[in-house]
Amino acid sequence: MSKRKQHSPEFKAKVALAALKGEQTVAELASRFGVHPTMIHSWKRALLEGASGVFERGGAKKPEIDEERVKELHAKIGELAVANDFLSRKLKPWTGK
């Protein structure tokens, strides 16, 4: 049994743009690019739905990293690791491991 083919975002955009141009039918595009017509329709729909995001002010925003929160979380991870280690050593006589 063959594994599903993973297409790159660039390839999907290329096929969807070709479908939007309307110079060829979806069946012709499917034959040309070697994909199922249903995939072309879904990529075209996704391109149309996501196109408005290209023109949003500020472009793609990266999530802000709160350094103070990261330090707090690292400290908590350390505390939990120490507690876990302590408990695992104390429970060995009862578990027999």
N, C-alpha and C positions, 0 to 999 in steps of 0.2 A: 504494500500500500504506500502510495507516495505522500510526502509531507506537503502541507500547503505552502505555496510560494509567498514569501514576504516581499512586498514591493516598497521601494523607497518613497519618501514623501515627494521627492523631485519627480519621480516617474508618475505618481498619482496626479500631481499638479499638471504635468505635461499632457496626460491623457484627458483630464478634465477640461483643460483649456482647449484642446482640440475638439472636444465634444461641444463646448460652448460656441466655438466658431461656426459650427454647423455646415462646414464644407463637405463633410462625409457623414454618412449615417452611423448610428451606434454599432450596427452590425459590421460595417466596414472597419470602424475603429477597433472593434473587438478582434477581428481577424488580423488587422495590421499589428496591434500591440500584443496579441496573444492572451487576452483576458476575457472574462465573461461579460456580456453586455450589462448584466445586473450590477457588476462592480463599477462599470463606467457611470451608470446612472447614480449610484450612491456617492462616488467621488465627485461628480458634478454637483450633486445636491450639497455635499459638505463644503465644496468650494464656494457655492453661492451663499450658504449660511454664514461662513466664516469670513467672507470678503469684507464685511463692514469693520471687522477688527483691524484691518490693515490701515484704515484711516483714522483710528482713534488717536486722540491727542496724547503725546508722550510715548507712543509705541508700546512695546511689551514691557511691562513693569516687572522688575525682579523683586522677589519677596524680600522685605527688610529683615535683617538678622539683628536681633536684640542680644548683644554680647553679654549683658548682665544676666539675662534669662538663660543663655547657654552655660554660663559659669555655674549658676544655681543648679541646673540640670546635671552637669558633670559632677558636682559635689554630691548630689542626691544619688547618682549612680554609684559613686564611690562608697557612700554609706551603706547602700543596699548590698553591694558586693562584699563588704566586710561582714555585715550581719549574716549574709547567706553562708559565707565561709565558716563563721563561728558556729552557726546552727548545724551545718553539715558535719563539723568535727564533733559536736556534742551529741548528735544523734547516732553516730556510728556504733556505739555499744548496744543500742537497742535494735538497730536494723540489721546488724551482722554483716555490713558491707565494708 
